[in-house]
């Protein structure tokens, strides 16, 4: 009897029966491609499941994986889930205090770590916790247990029938606990079920047209977006290839020549910037043709007539063919998520023959709520809801959603679950949006203070701000960075304390306006930010700042009566200064 996919691990049997292949999942590690055939992959997964059972892991156990993308990530994922344990992804750059919180909160008993650096980081935390957590490494690490030692324990467990374990797992059982940063900074464990993910990839399959055979993956599997995409590739007979790193991505794209990849807008911006730099370096007629093509691409729309497409055909032959070649030459579709995509950029990539489908979702919605796809795309929106998903806009403009994609809840936090999922089953996204043309969702703002950088990373500003305010020299500070490359801050100094510090250092203090431009003062604030950022993850660190001469107040309109920041007002009032921060950073890197 043919297998139907109702639990994520059913994908393996489904692949063995329908489309076994020589290159099922491959990854480039230390410059070498490691390739698994479907059969090899499934056999390794089963052997590892046996090894885990030998350690006492079973239904409801908690096993964590801390690693960049590589085939072993998926092998452990499937081996954990098919015996009913919960897989808990740990992002490799997590700060130690977050790792400690997650391990304790989820009651993790076994962890898989990629390499020596991550092993040492985890060992420090586990030793501190004083619990007997077993750590296995993917690379050979001196003094550490290698993951393959678990594969060899198969013989000792010859009496174990995995079919018994698989049969005990229902679609509504928990597949994974994914910890997301809360506004308070304490991570929350999102409980996602097999059904959440299965329904999500089955109904997101509309984004992948015929003819896609190879998918390149480089966004972190620790995030639900890329993990769901990889499940989707496996479901639709697409071979998965993991790039070694962002440094090797150009070479890896040329090697794999993918038909599809998923990305965050930031990467597409980088590709575009590089192409434009080359264009500016051209001379004469070549330069003219290049910029004529780009101007034409900016006007791309589905309603354009035959004459536009005639011209576009010329531009594709003369210019865009080279753009496609830079991305391997075989791209059929690019899926973008994690942050807002500039509609101009979307038009340009479509015109160049590389359609970009923008989607929207959250960890709590496993993740896809809406997505653009062939035959249903509107630039400047995140698409229409996938099948089985409802969206509506609340009276205050918040986007609400309901359906098979909504999480089971936050682990051990019924209070927070009740706050985010109302009695009618609507999940409150915290985003403000509107519906265009009856079905296309456009996100216009974030209701919550938490923001997302252009790289798709969430940053909770409050814990950072609270940490920085520990310095006597800081009166007020606001961290921002929505859709920007990195977080930055606006700082109002404590001018009394600053005056005293200047006197001690022999710096003449004139006016507030003058002192905030002093190079020694700026350097001092730079040191404060660097020191205070130490315990935060790399993506949360504040990279740039500006000092302001005037305190924010209720009268000035920047504070609420409760003295909370009106973030939008502060951002609007300082828009020019904020743009300058990012432009200067950009120029600094170019210089």
Secondary structure, 3 states (H helix, E strand, C coil): CCCCCCCCCHHHHHHHHHCCCCCCEEEEECCEEEEECHHHHHHHHHHHHHHHHHCCCCCCCEEEEECCCCHHHHHHHHHHHCCCCEEEECCCCCCHHHHHHHHHHHCCCEEEECCHHHHHHHHHHHHHHCCCCEEEECCCCCCCEECHHHHHHHHHHCCCCHHHHHHCCCCCCEEEEEEECCCCCCCEEEEEEHHHHHHHHHHHHHHCCCCCCEEEECCCCCCHHHHHHHHHHHHCCCEEEECCCCCCHHHHHHHHCCCEEEECHHHHHHHHHHHHHHHHHCCHHHHHHHHHHHHHHHCCCCCCCHHHHHHHHHHHHHHHHHHHHHCCCCCCEEEECCCCCCHHHHHHHHHCCCCEEEEEEEHHHCEEEEECECCECCCCCCCEECCCEEEEECCCCEEEEEECCCCCEECCCHHHHHHHECCCCCEEEEEEEEEECCCEEEEEEECCCCEECCCCCEECHHHHHHHHCCCCCEEEEEEECCCCCCEEEEEEECHHHHHHHHHHHCCCCCCHHHHCCCHHHHHHHHHHHHHHCCCCCHHHCEEEEEEECCCCCCCCCCECCCCCECHHHHHHHCHHHHHHHHHHHHHHHHC
